[in-house]
C-alpha cells in the first residue's frame, strides 16, 4: 500500500511539473521572446516592462521619438496580434511627468469636446495654445485612423498620450 501512495504522489508531482513547466516554457519562448524582439526593433520607444497574464498582456513603453512613434505603434499592434492571437494587448506609455500631466488635465474639457464632436482640426490649435500658454519646448498632435497622439515637453519633463478615436457616427473615406 505504501508503494502505491508514493507512486501516485510522484506521478502527480511529475504531471504538475510537466504541465506548469510546459506553460512557462510556452509563455517564455512563444510569447515573451518574440514580443521582446519586436519591441527591440522599435526606434521610437524603449521597453520599460512587460507583464504576461492568462487574460491579457501589458507592455510599458517609454517614447523617445514622438514623431516616429505613431507609425511604429500601429506596426507593433499588428505584429503583436500575430504573436498572441486573440489575447488582448494593452500598451501603456510611461512618459507621464506630473507637471506635464497637470497641463494635460487642465485642457481635458476642450480636448474631449473636440474629440466627441469629431472636430479633430481643433486639436493641433489647442496643443499650440498649450505650448504658448505654458512655455513648452515641444508640443504636437498627430492622428491616424484609430488614435490621436499628444506629446508635450518642457526641459526634462515630458508627456505622451495615446487617445483612441471614436469610430461611432464618424464619416470615413473608403480606400
RALIN-V777437 format. One record per backbone hydrogen bond with DSSP energy under -0.5 kcal/mol. NH is the residue of the N-H (numbers start at 1). CO is the residue of the C=O. E is the energy in kcal/mol with one decimal. If there is no record, write none. Layout:
{{NH & CO & E} {NH & CO & E}}
//
This chain:
{{5 & 1 & -1.7} {6 & 2 & -1.9} {7 & 3 & -2.4} {8 & 4 & -3.0} {9 & 5 & -2.5} {10 & 6 & -2.7} {11 & 7 & -2.4} {12 & 8 & -2.6} {13 & 9 & -2.4} {14 & 10 & -2.6} {15 & 11 & -2.5} {16 & 12 & -2.6} {17 & 13 & -2.4} {18 & 14 & -2.5} {19 & 15 & -2.7} {20 & 16 & -2.8} {21 & 17 & -2.3} {22 & 18 & -2.2} {23 & 19 & -2.0} {24 & 20 & -2.3} {25 & 21 & -2.6} {26 & 22 & -2.6} {27 & 23 & -2.8} {28 & 24 & -2.6} {29 & 25 & -3.2} {30 & 26 & -2.6} {31 & 26 & -0.7} {31 & 27 & -0.8} {32 & 27 & -2.9} {33 & 28 & -2.1} {35 & 31 & -1.9} {36 & 32 & -2.8} {37 & 33 & -2.3} {38 & 34 & -2.3} {39 & 35 & -2.7} {40 & 36 & -2.3} {41 & 37 & -0.8} {41 & 38 & -0.7} {42 & 39 & -1.5} {46 & 62 & -2.2} {48 & 60 & -3.3} {49 & 60 & -1.5} {51 & 58 & -2.9} {53 & 51 & -0.7} {53 & 56 & -2.5} {57 & 88 & -2.5} {58 & 51 & -2.8} {59 & 90 & -2.9} {60 & 49 & -3.1} {61 & 59 & -0.6} {61 & 92 & -3.0} {62 & 46 & -2.6} {63 & 61 & -0.5} {64 & 44 & -3.1} {65 & 44 & -1.9} {68 & 65 & -0.8} {69 & 65 & -1.5} {70 & 66 & -0.6} {72 & 68 & -1.6} {73 & 69 & -3.1} {74 & 70 & -2.0} {75 & 71 & -1.9} {76 & 72 & -2.7} {77 & 73 & -2.6} {78 & 74 & -2.1} {79 & 75 & -2.7} {80 & 76 & -2.7} {81 & 77 & -1.6} {82 & 78 & -1.1} {83 & 79 & -1.3} {84 & 80 & -2.9} {85 & 81 & -1.6} {87 & 84 & -1.3} {88 & 55 & -0.6} {90 & 57 & -3.3} {91 & 89 & -0.6} {92 & 59 & -3.3} {92 & 90 & -0.6} {94 & 61 & -3.4} {96 & 94 & -1.9} {97 & 158 & -2.4} {101 & 97 & -2.5} {102 & 98 & -1.7} {103 & 99 & -1.3} {104 & 100 & -2.3} {105 & 101 & -2.7} {106 & 102 & -2.1} {107 & 103 & -1.1} {107 & 104 & -0.5} {108 & 105 & -1.2} {111 & 107 & -2.1} {112 & 108 & -3.1} {113 & 109 & -1.9} {114 & 110 & -2.2} {115 & 111 & -2.3} {116 & 112 & -3.1} {117 & 113 & -2.2} {118 & 115 & -1.1} {119 & 114 & -2.7} {120 & 118 & -0.8} {122 & 119 & -1.7} {123 & 120 & -1.2} {124 & 120 & -0.6} {125 & 121 & -0.6} {126 & 122 & -2.1} {127 & 123 & -2.5} {128 & 124 & -2.3} {129 & 125 & -2.0} {130 & 126 & -2.4} {131 & 127 & -2.3} {132 & 128 & -2.2} {133 & 129 & -3.1} {134 & 130 & -2.4} {135 & 132 & -0.7} {136 & 131 & -1.9} {137 & 153 & -1.9} {138 & 153 & -2.0} {140 & 151 & -2.6} {142 & 149 & -2.6} {144 & 147 & -2.5} {148 & 163 & -2.6} {149 & 142 & -3.4} {150 & 148 & -0.5} {150 & 161 & -2.5} {151 & 140 & -2.5} {152 & 159 & -2.3} {153 & 138 & -2.6} {154 & 157 & -2.8} {157 & 154 & -1.9} {159 & 152 & -2.5} {160 & 95 & -2.7} {161 & 150 & -2.4} {163 & 148 & -3.2} {163 & 161 & -0.6} {164 & 162 & -0.6} {165 & 146 & -2.9} {170 & 167 & -1.1} {172 & 170 & -0.5} {175 & 173 & -0.7}}
//
